[in-house]
């Protein structure tokens, strides 16, 4: 019977995470820049370092490194990955939040009763990791999952959450493998494989999505150039107006082939014409990332979904090649006040309709 060497297995996870994390960080520094790549890459690197320290327990390294620092790196790495999910939607992540799981772990390790109970350590780590995975899933759902890239990431985070939930149910089965590198039971092996798949896949999928960023950036920039903006209303003269924040997203799974030929230019013309017709007084146009445009427009008496769908239908009927873009473009709107721009962006993305 072949036994799984947990030390080697942890080393493989570590090398993979460090390589993927390094590639993501290096790609972040190349145009087009995407802040989420830096977050995701840093998270993968922290997980890689934590995996090395975790494996050190099988070589009698001190508890401070193999028990405390290893889990701090792993939990902080997961939280930084969550920050990458939020950064992809132009949402900020508090640095205080990033340190909460690690701080809880340090506080628990300061208690002698916790250090003496391995089962308590397994349950606490699994619970904290599960909460991070749930927060990532909730954020992706709040921002809408109409884009294929979002659905893929949601599935991977859900897999990670499922893995950590399984670990809490089978906590007793995990205990032998924590100290004996060959002592993993079948249940523990299943958990470890699922953990490796989920973490590795999140890093790898983000790496694949970064390959298409130049194509996505080109498409987004082309839309931005064709949108017609107006002068922002003067609140001192007209008084405060109710405005809608509009958000346009381009799926990061956009191959370069989608940007070639008359089909691309014909559909793009129809899409931008529809937006210009639906938002004749748009202002404050900003590009928040290679795949994200936002702008403001006064609220109209006609609901924005009806207005946009009508404009899109008219523009598409004038085009000889409608609705054939090899990607997904969504556009939506939500009421906004100056102090809730991030929430309005998520609401607009969630309520968005597909345009391409």
Residue pairs with C-beta under 8 A, 6 or more apart in sequence:
3 182
3 184
4 182
4 184
4 189
4 192
5 181
5 182
6 55
6 58
6 177
6 181
6 182
6 183
6 184
6 192
7 55
7 58
7 59
7 181
9 192
9 196
10 51
10 52
10 54
10 55
11 51
11 52
11 55
12 196
13 47
13 48
13 51
13 196
13 199
13 200
14 48
14 49
14 51
14 52
14 55
15 48
16 48
16 200
16 203
17 44
17 45
17 47
17 48
17 51
17 199
17 200
17 203
18 44
18 45
18 48
18 49
20 41
20 44
20 200
20 203
20 204
20 207
21 40
21 41
21 42
21 43
21 44
21 45
21 46
21 47
21 48
21 203
22 41
22 45
23 41
23 207
24 37
24 38
24 40
24 41
24 44
24 203
24 206
24 207
24 210
25 37
25 38
25 41
25 42
25 45
26 41
27 37
27 41
27 207
27 210
27 213
28 34
28 35
28 37
28 38
28 41
31 217
32 213
32 214
32 216
32 217
32 290
33 290
34 88
34 210
34 213
34 289
34 290
35 87
35 289
36 84
36 85
36 87
36 88
36 206
36 289
37 84
37 206
37 210
38 84
38 87
39 80
39 81
39 83
39 84
39 87
39 93
40 80
40 81
40 84
40 202
40 203
40 206
42 80
43 77
43 78
43 79
43 80
43 81
43 83
43 84
44 77
44 81
44 199
44 203
45 77
46 73
46 74
46 76
46 77
46 80
47 73
47 74
47 77
47 78
47 81
47 199
49 73
49 77
50 69
50 70
50 71
50 72
50 73
50 74
50 77
51 70
51 74
52 70
53 61
53 65
53 66
53 69
53 70
53 73
54 66
54 70
54 71
54 74
56 65
56 66
56 70
57 66
57 67
57 70
57 178
57 179
58 179
58 180
58 181
63 115
67 109
67 115
67 121
68 105
68 106
68 109
71 105
71 121
71 125
72 102
72 105
72 106
74 125
74 129
75 101
75 102
75 105
75 125
75 128
75 129
75 132
76 98
76 99
76 101
76 102
78 101
78 129
78 132
78 133
79 97
79 98
79 100
79 101
79 132
80 98
81 132
81 136
81 202
82 93
82 132
82 135
82 136
82 139
83 93
83 98
84 206
85 136
85 139
85 140
85 153
85 157
86 92
86 93
86 139
87 93
88 289
89 139
89 143
89 292
89 345
89 346
89 349
90 288
90 289
90 292
90 294
90 342
90 345
91 139
91 342
91 345
91 346
92 342
101 128
101 129
101 131
101 132
104 124
104 128
105 124
105 125
105 128
108 114
108 120
108 121
108 124
109 115
113 120
114 120
114 121
114 124
118 175
118 178
119 171
119 172
119 175
122 167
122 168
122 171
122 174
122 175
122 178
123 168
123 171
126 164
126 165
126 167
126 168
126 171
127 164
127 168
129 160
129 164
130 161
130 164
130 165
130 168
133 157
133 158
133 160
133 161
133 164
134 161
136 157
137 154
137 157
137 158
137 161
140 150
140 153
140 154
140 157
141 154
142 346
142 350
143 150
143 345
143 346
143 349
143 350
144 150
144 330
144 332
144 349
144 350
144 351
144 352
145 151
145 154
146 328
146 330
146 352
146 354
147 249
147 251
147 252
147 253
147 328
147 330
148 251
148 253
148 328
149 209
149 251
149 252
149 253
152 205
152 253
153 202
153 205
153 206
156 198
156 201
156 202
156 205
157 198
157 202
159 194
159 197
159 198
159 201
160 195
160 198
160 199
160 202
162 194
163 191
163 194
163 195
163 198
166 190
166 191
166 194
167 174
167 191
170 187
170 188
170 191
173 185
173 187
173 188
174 187
174 188
174 191
176 183
176 184
176 185
176 188
177 183
177 184
177 185
177 188
177 192
184 192
209 252
209 253
212 252
212 253
212 254
212 255
212 256
213 252
213 290
213 291
214 256
215 254
215 255
215 256
215 258
215 259
216 250
216 251
216 252
216 254
216 290
216 291
217 290
217 291
218 259
219 250
219 254
219 258
219 259
219 268
219 327
219 329
220 248
220 250
220 287
220 290
220 291
220 292
220 293
221 287
222 268
223 248
223 250
223 268
223 271
223 272
223 275
223 293
223 329
224 285
224 287
224 293
226 268
226 269
226 272
226 276
227 272
227 275
227 276
227 282
227 285
227 293
227 295
228 276
228 280
228 282
229 282
229 283
229 284
229 285
229 295
230 280
230 281
230 282
230 283
231 283
232 283
232 284
232 296
233 241
233 281
233 283
233 298
235 241
241 298
241 299
242 298
242 299
242 335
243 296
243 297
243 298
243 299
243 335
243 336
244 296
244 297
244 298
244 299
244 304
244 333
244 334
244 335
244 336
244 348
245 294
245 295
245 296
245 333
245 334
245 335
245 336
245 341
245 344
245 345
245 348
246 275
246 279
246 282
246 294
246 295
246 296
246 297
246 304
246 331
246 332
246 333
246 348
247 292
247 293
247 294
247 331
247 332
247 333
247 334
247 345
247 348
247 349
247 352
248 275
248 292
248 293
248 294
248 329
248 330
248 331
249 291
249 292
249 329
249 330
249 331
249 349
249 352
250 291
250 292
250 327
250 328
250 329
251 291
251 327
251 328
251 329
252 291
253 327
253 328
254 326
254 327
255 326
255 327
257 326
258 264
258 325
258 326
258 327
262 321
263 321
263 324
263 325
264 325
266 319
266 320
266 321
266 322
266 324
267 319
267 321
267 322
267 323
267 324
267 325
267 356
268 325
269 315
269 319
270 312
270 315
270 316
270 318
270 319
270 322
271 312
271 315
271 329
271 355
271 356
273 311
273 315
273 318
274 308
274 311
274 312
274 314
274 315
274 316
274 355
275 282
275 308
275 311
275 331
276 282
277 311
277 314
277 315
278 304
278 307
278 308
278 311
279 295
279 297
281 297
281 298
282 295
282 296
282 297
283 295
283 296
283 297
284 294
284 295
284 296
285 293
285 294
285 295
286 293
286 294
286 295
287 293
288 294
294 345
294 348
296 336
297 333
299 335
300 307
304 332
304 333
305 351
305 353
308 331
308 333
308 353
308 355
309 353
312 355
316 322
316 323
323 356
325 356
327 356
328 354
328 356
329 354
329 355
329 356
330 349
330 352
330 353
330 354
330 355
331 352
331 353
331 355
332 348
332 349
332 350
332 351
332 352
332 353
333 348
333 351
334 344
334 345
334 347
334 348
334 351
335 344
336 344
337 344
